[in-house]
Amino acid sequence: MKIVNKKKFIVRVVEIIIILATIILTALAIKYASQIRGYKGFGGEFLIPIISLMIILILEEYLESEDKKNERNNRR
């Protein structure tokens, strides 16, 4: 497999790492918060996936803007 766009490949790898870290961190945070509280409740630990989704969307937007910028520069 030949990597055509190195930036895009790196961003995709970072996104996969973020997703895996989010899954692990969320599970650990829920377990830890339940132990601290002494009961099963719902708190900020359930916002971790939303924060990671925001990070991924920002990375995608950055990558898309870079592609558009490169397209405009290539037209000239």
RODO-2510 file (C-alpha; in nm, 4 decimals, decimal comma):
residues 76
     n   res          X          Y          Z
     1     m     0,0000     0,0000     0,0000
     2     k     0,1393     0,3343    -0,1038
     3     i     0,0566     0,6370     0,1103
     4     v    -0,0498     0,9122    -0,1278
     5     n    -0,1276     1,1894     0,1204
     6     k     0,0935     1,1714     0,4279
     7     k    -0,0976     1,4397     0,6235
     8     k    -0,4290     1,2637     0,5723
     9     f    -0,2774     0,9330     0,6831
    10     i    -0,1345     1,0876     1,0002
    11     v    -0,4668     1,2528     1,0843
    12     r    -0,6493     0,9210     1,0383
    13     v    -0,4039     0,7426     1,2684
    14     v    -0,4439     1,0156     1,5310
    15     e    -0,8227     0,9830     1,5049
    16     i    -0,8052     0,6075     1,5622
    17     i    -0,5817     0,6631     1,8657
    18     i    -0,8279     0,9222     2,0010
    19     i    -1,1208     0,6843     1,9555
    20     l    -0,9413     0,3968     2,1314
    21     a    -0,8256     0,6229     2,4137
    22     t    -1,1788     0,7575     2,4521
    23     i    -1,3273     0,4106     2,4859
    24     i    -1,0744     0,3106     2,7500
    25     l    -1,0828     0,6432     2,9356
    26     t    -1,4623     0,6548     2,9477
    27     a    -1,4877     0,3054     3,0922
    28     l    -1,2234     0,3831     3,3546
    29     a    -1,3813     0,7196     3,4418
    30     i    -1,7267     0,5642     3,4901
    31     k    -1,5841     0,2917     3,7140
    32     y    -1,3781     0,5415     3,9157
    33     a    -1,6656     0,7882     3,9577
    34     s    -1,8986     0,5100     4,0726
    35     q    -1,6440     0,4004     4,3349
    36     i    -1,5959     0,7550     4,4618
    37     r    -1,9681     0,8298     4,4773
    38     g    -2,0613     0,4973     4,6280
    39     y    -2,3531     0,4588     4,3893
    40     k    -2,4079     0,4454     4,0151
    41     g    -2,4784     0,7974     3,8954
    42     f    -2,4429     1,0039     3,5833
    43     g    -2,1934     1,2871     3,5707
    44     g    -1,9305     1,4528     3,3586
    45     e    -1,7576     1,1271     3,2787
    46     f    -2,0234     1,0665     3,0161
    47     l    -1,9101     1,3806     2,8304
    48     i    -1,5694     1,2339     2,7433
    49     p    -1,6936     1,0833     2,4117
    50     i    -1,8468     1,4175     2,3129
    51     i    -1,5187     1,5966     2,3774
    52     s    -1,3283     1,3430     2,1681
    53     l    -1,5857     1,3807     1,8897
    54     m    -1,5254     1,7555     1,8941
    55     i    -1,1493     1,6992     1,8665
    56     i    -1,1978     1,4650     1,5703
    57     l    -1,4285     1,7144     1,3961
    58     i    -1,1732     1,9920     1,4462
    59     l    -0,8998     1,7715     1,2970
    60     e    -1,1213     1,6894     0,9986
    61     e    -1,2041     2,0558     0,9435
    62     y    -0,8354     2,1462     0,9593
    63     l    -0,7487     1,8752     0,7068
    64     e    -1,0286     1,9874     0,4752
    65     s    -0,9207     2,3518     0,4935
    66     e    -0,5617     2,2517     0,4130
    67     d    -0,6844     2,0546     0,1099
    68     k    -0,8866     2,3525    -0,0129
    69     k    -0,5908     2,5849     0,0394
    70     n    -0,3651     2,3505    -0,1598
    71     e    -0,6266     2,3281    -0,4361
    72     r    -0,6414     2,7063    -0,4670
    73     n    -0,2625     2,7318    -0,4776
    74     n    -0,2409     2,4631    -0,7476
    75     r    -0,4876     2,6472    -0,9716
    76     r    -0,2612     2,9503    -0,9910
***
